[in-house]
Amino acid sequence: MKSATARQLRRPAPSGFLLDVVEGLSAEQKTLKAKYFYDAAGSALFEQITELPEYYPTRTELAILQERANEIVQHIPTWAAFVEFGSGLSFALMSTLLMLMIRENLLT
């Protein structure tokens, strides 16, 4: 068995975060695991990303909801529960809930 050098003993093992970042940014297709976007700074960064012209999913989802909201809410039963993971600023959820409230005459 090899003994550790003094330098190896002083150096802490790399964190999982560091390993994930190095692995993701060393790949040909650069990536970072989504779990690192869940703190306040990560959420703010993600919101900035969603505003980039290259990032179309949020705009596309909102456009579909705006165009088809009435049709969509007709298929949601009154007993339905919403579960949305990682909704960011929740624009899509708020739009859907607003249409449901209109359907149920809950707005005055």
Buried (B, 14 or more C-beta within 10 A) or exposed (E): EEEEEEEEEEEEEEEEEEEBBEEBEEEEEEEBEEEBBEEEEBBEBBEEEBEEEEEEEBEEEEEEBEEEBEEBBEEEEEEEEEEEEEEBEEBBBEBBBBBBEEBEEEEE
